[in-house]
């Protein structure tokens, strides 16, 4: 459970940067067509989950990505894995501590074009009052007024105080955040 909470928080924070690069100017995320998920090794398998509630504010210009501003807020209590036991643990004090820290936040510092449809967003992610730099790489395709971004980012759960007593052989230390976002302008 503790591992899942860490993964959910990470996924949400990464979702925002991916949403932003996919849009130009002010973009509105289509939450019905978008997902923010996470994956973490657990017990020899991969535990997958998603955040049900998150918001993103995206001001992105393809011609000037360096001037973009991406911000996201994820409700840590909305992390779900489909396993009630894990989901309950994710909300506990050892993981997201959703009652004390109801949100995780991401804010971009710099967005840059890499090549083709590939972008990178550098920013900061705050989980449980711990703020650390994070890097998100994603692809962005824009057709008319619709943008689609897909990407991943990784974080170390223990750096954010997520499951600090849980050994890496039980729940992996590295959490992969997955994004699949659609937005319109």
N, C-alpha and C positions, 0 to 999 in steps of 0.2 A: 504494500500500500504506500509506504513512504516513498518508494521509488517512483511510483506512478504520479504522486503529487509533484515531485520534482520535474518529471517529464512534462506534465501538463503546463506547469508554469513556464517552462522553457519554450514549449511550443507556442504559447500565446505571445510571448515576447517576440518570437521570431516571425510570427504571422504579420505583424504590423509592418516590418521593413519590406516584406515581400509584397504586401499589398501596395505600398507606396510606389515602388519602382514600376509597377505595372500600369500606372495611371499618369496622365498629364494634367497639370493644374490641380483643381480640387476634384477629388475622386470620391465616390461613395461605394463602399463595399456592399456587394450583394451577399448577405450572410446565408441565404438559402442555397447559394451555389459555391460557398466557400467553406473551408475547414482548416482548423488549426489543431494539429495532433502532435503526438510524441511517441517515441519508442525507446525502450531501455532493456538491456539484457537482464533477465531474471530467471534464476533456476535452470539455466541451460536453454532457455527459450527467449523469445522477444515479447515483452509486454508492450501492448499498444493502447493508446488512449487518445482522448480529444477533450477540448474545452468547449462546453456548450454555450457559454456567455462571454463575449469579448467585443470590444469596439476598437475602431481604428480611425484616425484622422490623417488624411493623406493629401499633401500638396506636392505634386510631382510634375516636373516638366522634362520631357525626353531630351529637349535641346539644352537644358541646364540642370542635369541631375544633382550637381553639387549644391544647388540652391533649394533642393527639396527638403521638406520637413515631414517626418513620419512619426506618429505617436500612437501608442496602443495601450489599452487597459484590459486586463483579463481578470475575470472573477475566479479566484483560486478555488472556491467551493464548487465550481461548475465542472471540474475535471472528472471525467468518467472513463472507466476501462471496461465496463460491462460486468465486472466482478464486484458485488456489493461489499465484500470484505476489503478488497483493495481500495475501493472508492472511499470507504469510511476512514481508512488509515491515511489516505492522502489529505484529508481535511484536518487531521490531528496535529498537535503541537510539534511532533517530531518531523512532520513533512511540511505542508503549506501553512499550517496553523491558521486556517481560513477565518476563524472567529477574531483573531488578533490582527491578521494581515489579509483582509478580504480581496485585495487586488495585487497583481504583479504589473509592472509598467515598463514599457520600452519607449525610448526616444532616440531618434537618429541624430548622429553628429555629422555624418558625411555619407552621401550616396554617390557612387561612381559607376560609369559605364565601363565594362571590361572589354567586351568585343561582341559583335553580332547582337543577339538578344540577351546576353549575360550582363548582370549587374551585381554590385556588392553594396551592402549598407552596413556601415559601422555605426555603433551606437552604444547606449548603456541600457542594461536590464536591471530592474530592481525587484528582488523577491525577498520578503521578510526583512525589509530595511537594509538589505545588502545590495549595493549598487556596483556592478562590474561591467567592463567593456565587453562587447559581443560583436561578432561578425556574421553577417547573413549573406549568402550567395544565392541568387535566384535567376530564373529566366523570365522574360517579360515579352508578351506578344500583345500588340494593340491592333484591333480591327475597328475602324470607325470610332465610336464612343465607348467601346468595351475593351477592357484590359484583362489579361489573364496572366497571373504570376504563379510560378511553382518553385519552391526552394526548400533548402534545409539549413539548419544551423546546429551547432553542438555546444553543450555546456557541461561543466563539472558540477554535479548536484551538491556535493559536500561543500563547495565554495559558497553556496547559498544557504547552507544550514539545512539542507533537505536530507533527512534520514542519516544524520551524522553517526549514529551508532550501528548502522547497517553495513556490514562488510561488502566489499565490491564483488566477492564471489557469490553473494546472495542476490544483490541488486547491483547492476553495473554502475560504475562511477560516471560514465559518459551518457548523457541523454541527447538524443537526436530529436530536434523539433522539425516537424514537417508542415509545409504550407501549400495550400492549393486555393488561390484567391481569384475571384472575379469581381471587377468593379466597373462602374460607369461614370461618365462625366456629363 
